[in-house]
Amino acid sequence: MDIPERLNDRHNLLISVKLRRSGENWFNARLANLSPTGFRVQSFAKLEMDSIIWVMLPGFDARRAKVIWTRDHEGGCQFERPLHPAIFDHILRMNRIRARQQP
């Protein structure tokens, strides 16, 4: 059985991020998984399918993404442009370091 490539690159994590919907203020959310092409976000705010959002990953400028699916207070999003491999690796590395530091 062939597994789609995006599943191979998806990494489970918990990272606090800022999200913004068009014309609205930034609000807190967290990523539950990440790949170079997208992410699953958990938020108190419900997201609408096919809407455009901006996500601010820790230490980086905001990136534009499209909401592909939603379920309650979760959404799957696709980056407008995939993350550069160095940025993707840096975020995963920082998440591992943070996880080891927590009791």
N, C-alpha and C positions, 0 to 999 in steps of 0.2 A: 504494500500500500504506500503510495507516495504521500508524503507530508508536505503541505505547502511551506515554502521557504520562510514565510513570515513567522511561522510557529517555531522554527529553529532558532530564530534570533530573539524571541520574546523572553524576557527575564522578569520573574516575580520580584517585587521590591515594595517598599513603602517610603515614598518621598513626599514631603510637603512642598507644594507648588502654589503659585498664584495663577488664577484663571480670570479671563475677562471675556464677557460676551459683547458683541458689537453695541456701542453706545452706552455701556454700563461701566461701573467701577470694578476694580480688581477685587477678588475674594479668594479665601483660602480653600484649597482642595488637596487631595493627595493622589499620587499615582500608585496604582496597584501592580502594574507591569509596564514594561517599556521595551520597544524594539527600535531599530533605526527608522522605521517608517511610521510608527504610531505608538499609542499607549491606551491603557484603560484607566479612567479617572473616577474617583469617588468624591462626591461633593454634596453639600446640603442643598445646593441649587439644582433643579432639574434642567437637563440640557435637551434641546430639541434636535431631532435627527435632521441631517443635512445643513445644520447651522454652522457658521464659522465662529471659532473661538481663538483666543490667544492664550498660550501657556508660557509661564516664566519658570524655567527650570533653574534650580539653585546655581547662582554664579553666571548665568547666561542671559542674553537679551530674550525678549518675548518672541515666540515662534507661532506662526499661524497654523491652524489645524481645522479639519472638518470633522464634525460628529457623524460617525458612520452608523452607530446603533446606540440605543439607550435602554436602560432597565432600571426603574425606580430612580435611585440617586447615583447611578453608574452610567458611564458612557464609554464607548470605544471610539477613538479618534485617530485620524490619519494626518500626519504632518503634511503641509503643503510641499515642503522639500525634506527629504530624509536627513536625519542627523548625520553629521560628518562622523566617521568612525572614531576619531580622537575624542570628540565630545561624548559620544555614546559610551566609550570605554571609561572616560573620566567619571561620568555619572555613576556607572556601575561600581567603579572602584571606590568612590566616595560613599556610596550606599553600604558597601561591605565594611569599610572602616567604621562608619557610624554604628552599624549593627554590632560590631565587636566591642565597641565602647559602652554599649548599654548593658546594665546589670541583668 
